[in-house]
Amino acid sequence: MTANKIFEELNPPPRLMMGPGPVNVDPRVLNAMSMPLLGQFDPAFTEYMDEVMVLYRQIFQTENRWTFLIDGTARAAIETFMVSTIEPGDKVLVPVFGRFGHLLTEIAERCAADVEIIEVEWGEVFEPQQIEDAVKRVRPKIVAMCQGDTSTTVAQPLAEIGEICARYDALSYVDATASLVGMDLPVDNWKIDCVSVSLQKCLAGPPGIAPITFNDRVAEIVNRRKHIEKGIRPDGFEAAGGPMVSSNYFDLGMLMDYWSEARLNHHTEATSMLYAARECARVVLKEGLQPCFNRHALASKAMVAGLEGLGLTVFGDKSHKMPNVTGVYIPDGIDGDEGEMVRSEMLHDFGIEIGTSFGPLHGKIWRIGAMGYNCQKHNILTCLAALEATLRQHKVKMPAGGGVDAALAEYRAAGQ
Amino acid sequence: MTANKIFEELNPPPRLMMGPGPVNVDPRVLNAMSMPLLGQFDPAFTEYMDEVMVLYRQIFQTENRWTFLIDGTARAAIETFMVSTIEPGDKVLVPVFGRFGHLLTEIAERCAADVEIIEVEWGEVFEPQQIEDAVKRVRPKIVAMCQGDTSTTVAQPLAEIGEICARYDALSYVDATASLVGMDLPVDNWKIDCVSVSLQKCLAGPPGIAPITFNDRVAEIVNRRKHIEKGIRPDGFEAAGGPMVSSNYFDLGMLMDYWSEARLNHHTEATSMLYAARECARVVLKEGLQPCFNRHALASKAMVAGLEGLGLTVFGDKSHKMPNVTGVYIPDGIDGDEGEMVRSEMLHDFGIEIGTSFGPLHGKIWRIGAMGYNCQKHNILTCLAALEATLRQHKVKMPAGGGVDAALAEYRAAGQ
């Protein structure tokens, strides 16, 4: 047998991750992940599961009983909601304002939905009336959309959407992965039926587990398809009449049985990721939701001021900009591959990651994030200083120190 | 706003997890999970992805290019294989010898397969001839089975199965979650087309990420359904003609694009869990596969000797017993709920978790695991001593110290 090739000990280079996410994880969350495991039905562990439900109800500002975790990345939770509620041929309306609207569309199509989309230019959002008109015309079972679409750095106002959907008997689903706790999303007040997210943006956790919340309207639809696996099925159980959900892993009904006092075995809960999710919520709730929103809003103001202070142009409809990510046009004179070169020099010379972009914006803008644990003054200033220095290597003309000055002024004005 | 309820700091009680898994995670793996994150396209991170592929090729004893991770628990990887290869109406044969055979059946059914099962009593395994006869009769596209089914503590010999399947042009899939690195599974030598696992058994990691390997026969079938998401689709790309995989998250073709040099964005890889998977493999490969198998085999011998030394009866066909988990009949005089009381006293008084059982074995046997990091002499002895003491509280008559004596004798005989 040849010798095993086991590589070096894990030693990730230090990075300041100022892209659209994942971002640096809060050290308290990293610590939580190194805690010893518990068995999945250990009373100490099921208590942690229950606590996670209570914590995320507060994060989602909801009374929804069904508030728990999906063991996968953000899109796993989207798919869980869709595959468990959509029956073949059901109408789904997706207002698309960026790449992740296309993702919602694609997942719905794979669930055999009859999908209609409405679209605005990347960088813009919908008027509530446009959505109401589309709902009236399509009469969908589900309206699915993003709150913030990081691909375009703008956020759709959602305060009226839940109400509009309810009026036409449609379920409203929101993917708030990119925005949750970076801006307000009062799930119950806004009457949104289901919201899912993941940890690696403003929640300052690692990717790989996805909190979800949904109300009784959703639960009722799911329960029409209720099923229990052979091998753990109680005597006398009869499946509900609806078509079986085409996924076992994402069958919400079975997940509800696992997360409720029934505690029916399904998958083995991802223990360490649950620890991470629990700690992410504790960190945010300890700060408080409103202070957390404020921190992101101030960082956004500072970042915009800083970029403009360097003479750069911020992308998109500023009145609907996501607070936690800022698009900035790649300046004149930096063409084609040179934009990628700048990003790579930022990484290589300063250890700072900023984001590229997709689709129609590819090669036109960079995306700079400041969210979760990274959403702190010193990171904004460091990033602006490094960007200035790097662009200077490429002969871009800028007011010296204009980025840091302008950003710092915003923080000073806020008394920080 | 009412005060936030944030609970206590995470502080899991110390447990020795001697159930069928999850088990205690190797501290080196816990450490790896607390390392800082990297961006998903950071060159340092994609290098770790490539290293993970090299490491798991060694773990699976394969040259398969396609050897990577699925971001979910064990059943996520099963579903990934099935949903990406099964088209509606395809025939799938599942030889069922325990609960996890039923799980394979159920997942295949949800993928709209035409499933046939063959069954043996729980505690027994199949003769290769039985499987060949069924393959000949059913002519399935896929034969799916477990290596070890923890629900029954026995392992199916697989050396001839790949060859049989190949002869009848069927794909062979093996769920080795419960057994990998606890016993031999030379994927290439045994001509198995696809194998998937997860970390929380003999690999001594946390649940939540699932290594998979598959060969070109599988890749070819997957590629007939190749698809790329709108929003990241290169100009001029045309989807292959086959029916679209009904899951986005589990679309193997897209996962291959993410894990290859194409590096097309799909989900955001679960960074910390990838770190864990990398470290699990390094730990096993540092020990060596054969020493790791030997360690599990010796622990199994010691555990069996110890249980018999206490006058207890081991469950199932001992010649096919899984080395890492041992079923033991609940002794006479301990009836009904008292069996659960014993388990709960073991947990409460000694901090030791042993397993209950499912289906026809429920209330009849306990399942005691010794795998991965926990598969060490002192854990076997401690568990036997605690079991004796606990059973003694329930007036079960046993030779005093008979468990530890017999187990220790096995270790001494092996020079340990």
Contacts between the chains, C-beta under 8 A, distances in Angstrom:
chain1	res1	chain2	res2	distance
A	1	B	289	8.0
A	1	B	290	7.7
A	4	B	58	5.8
A	4	B	285	3.9
A	4	B	286	7.2
A	4	B	288	6.8
A	5	B	54	6.1
A	5	B	55	7.7
A	5	B	58	6.8
A	5	B	285	7.7
A	6	B	55	7.1
A	6	B	281	7.8
A	6	B	282	4.7
A	6	B	285	4.9
A	6	B	286	5.7
A	7	B	51	5.0
A	7	B	54	7.7
A	7	B	55	7.2
A	7	B	278	7.9
A	7	B	282	6.9
A	10	B	32	5.0
A	10	B	35	5.6
A	10	B	48	7.7
A	10	B	275	5.7
A	10	B	278	6.4
A	10	B	279	6.3
A	11	B	35	7.7
A	12	B	35	5.6
A	12	B	36	5.5
A	12	B	37	7.4
A	12	B	38	5.1
A	12	B	44	6.1
A	12	B	45	7.6
A	12	B	48	7.8
A	13	B	38	7.6
A	13	B	44	5.2
A	14	B	36	6.8
A	15	B	36	7.2
A	15	B	37	7.8
A	15	B	38	6.1
A	15	B	39	6.9
A	15	B	42	6.7
A	17	B	37	6.8
A	17	B	38	7.8
A	17	B	39	5.7
A	19	B	39	5.8
A	21	B	268	7.6
A	22	B	37	5.5
A	22	B	39	6.6
A	22	B	40	6.8
A	22	B	268	6.1
A	22	B	271	6.4
A	23	B	37	7.7
A	24	B	36	6.6
A	24	B	37	6.3
A	25	B	36	7.1
A	25	B	37	5.3
A	25	B	272	7.7
A	30	B	33	7.8
A	30	B	34	4.5
A	30	B	35	7.5
A	30	B	36	7.1
A	30	B	272	8.0
A	31	B	34	6.2
A	32	B	10	5.0
A	33	B	30	7.8
A	33	B	33	4.2
A	33	B	34	5.7
A	33	B	272	5.7
A	34	B	30	4.5
A	34	B	31	6.2
A	34	B	33	5.6
A	34	B	34	3.8
A	35	B	10	5.6
A	35	B	11	7.7
A	35	B	12	5.6
A	35	B	30	7.5
A	36	B	12	5.5
A	36	B	14	6.8
A	36	B	15	7.2
A	36	B	24	6.6
A	36	B	25	7.1
A	36	B	30	7.1
A	37	B	12	7.4
A	37	B	15	7.9
A	37	B	17	6.8
A	37	B	22	5.6
A	37	B	23	7.7
A	37	B	24	6.3
A	37	B	25	5.3
A	37	B	200	7.9
A	37	B	206	6.1
A	38	B	12	5.1
A	38	B	13	7.6
A	38	B	15	6.1
A	38	B	17	7.8
A	39	B	15	6.9
A	39	B	17	5.7
A	39	B	19	5.9
A	39	B	22	6.5
A	39	B	353	4.8
A	40	B	22	6.8
A	40	B	207	7.9
A	42	B	15	6.7
A	42	B	347	7.1
A	42	B	353	6.4
A	44	B	12	6.1
A	44	B	13	5.2
A	45	B	12	7.6
A	48	B	10	7.8
A	48	B	12	7.8
A	51	B	7	5.0
A	54	B	5	6.1
A	54	B	7	7.7
A	55	B	5	7.7
A	55	B	6	7.1
A	55	B	7	7.2
A	58	B	4	5.9
A	58	B	5	6.9
A	71	B	72	5.6
A	71	B	73	5.5
A	71	B	76	7.4
A	71	B	208	5.8
A	72	B	71	5.6
A	72	B	72	4.8
A	72	B	76	6.7
A	72	B	249	6.3
A	72	B	267	7.6
A	73	B	71	5.5
A	73	B	249	7.8
A	73	B	267	4.1
A	73	B	268	5.5
A	73	B	269	7.9
A	73	B	270	6.4
A	74	B	267	7.3
A	74	B	268	7.1
A	75	B	248	6.4
A	75	B	249	5.5
A	75	B	267	5.5
A	76	B	71	7.4
A	76	B	72	6.7
A	76	B	249	5.1
A	76	B	267	7.4
A	79	B	247	6.5
A	79	B	248	6.1
A	79	B	249	5.0
A	83	B	247	7.6
A	99	B	231	3.9
A	99	B	232	7.3
A	102	B	229	6.8
A	102	B	230	4.5
A	102	B	231	4.1
A	103	B	229	6.6
A	103	B	231	7.0
A	103	B	248	7.5
A	105	B	230	7.4
A	106	B	229	5.6
A	106	B	230	6.4
A	106	B	248	5.9
A	107	B	248	4.8
A	109	B	244	7.6
A	110	B	244	6.2
A	110	B	245	7.1
A	110	B	246	5.3
A	110	B	247	6.2
A	110	B	248	5.4
A	111	B	246	7.3
A	112	B	246	7.3
A	151	B	231	7.3
A	198	B	268	7.7
A	200	B	37	7.9
A	200	B	268	6.3
A	206	B	37	6.1
A	206	B	270	6.7
A	206	B	271	5.3
A	206	B	272	4.2
A	206	B	273	7.6
A	207	B	40	7.9
A	207	B	267	7.7
A	207	B	268	4.2
A	207	B	269	6.9
A	207	B	270	5.3
A	207	B	271	6.1
A	208	B	71	5.8
A	208	B	208	6.5
A	208	B	209	7.3
A	208	B	270	2.8
A	208	B	271	7.4
A	208	B	272	6.8
A	208	B	273	5.1
A	209	B	208	7.4
A	209	B	270	7.9
A	229	B	102	6.8
A	229	B	103	6.6
A	229	B	106	5.6
A	230	B	102	4.5
A	230	B	105	7.4
A	230	B	106	6.4
A	231	B	99	3.9
A	231	B	102	4.1
A	231	B	103	6.9
A	231	B	151	7.3
A	231	B	358	5.9
A	231	B	359	5.3
A	232	B	99	7.3
A	232	B	358	6.1
A	232	B	359	7.4
A	244	B	109	7.7
A	244	B	110	6.2
A	245	B	110	7.1
A	246	B	110	5.3
A	246	B	111	7.3
A	246	B	112	7.4
A	246	B	246	5.7
A	247	B	79	6.5
A	247	B	83	7.6
A	247	B	110	6.2
A	247	B	247	6.5
A	248	B	75	6.4
A	248	B	79	6.1
A	248	B	103	7.5
A	248	B	106	5.8
A	248	B	107	4.8
A	248	B	110	5.4
A	249	B	72	6.3
A	249	B	73	7.8
A	249	B	75	5.5
A	249	B	76	5.1
A	249	B	79	5.0
A	249	B	250	7.8
A	250	B	249	7.8
A	265	B	358	7.8
A	267	B	72	7.6
A	267	B	73	4.1
A	267	B	74	7.3
A	267	B	75	5.5
A	267	B	76	7.4
A	267	B	207	7.7
A	268	B	21	7.6
A	268	B	22	6.1
A	268	B	73	5.5
A	268	B	74	7.1
A	268	B	198	7.7
A	268	B	200	6.2
A	268	B	207	4.2
A	269	B	73	8.0
A	269	B	207	6.9
A	270	B	73	6.4
A	270	B	206	6.7
A	270	B	207	5.3
A	270	B	208	2.8
A	270	B	209	7.9
A	270	B	273	7.5
A	271	B	22	6.5
A	271	B	206	5.3
A	271	B	207	6.1
A	271	B	208	7.4
A	272	B	25	7.7
A	272	B	30	8.0
A	272	B	33	5.7
A	272	B	206	4.2
A	272	B	208	6.8
A	272	B	272	7.4
A	272	B	273	7.7
A	272	B	276	7.2
A	273	B	206	7.6
A	273	B	208	5.1
A	273	B	270	7.5
A	273	B	272	7.7
A	273	B	273	6.8
A	275	B	10	5.7
A	276	B	272	7.2
A	278	B	7	7.9
A	278	B	10	6.4
A	279	B	10	6.3
A	281	B	6	7.8
A	282	B	6	4.7
A	282	B	7	6.9
A	285	B	4	3.9
A	285	B	5	7.7
A	285	B	6	4.9
A	286	B	4	7.1
A	286	B	6	5.7
A	288	B	4	6.9
A	289	B	1	8.0
A	290	B	1	7.6
A	347	B	42	7.1
A	353	B	39	4.8
A	353	B	42	6.4
A	358	B	231	5.9
A	358	B	232	6.1
A	358	B	265	7.7
A	359	B	231	5.2
A	359	B	232	7.4
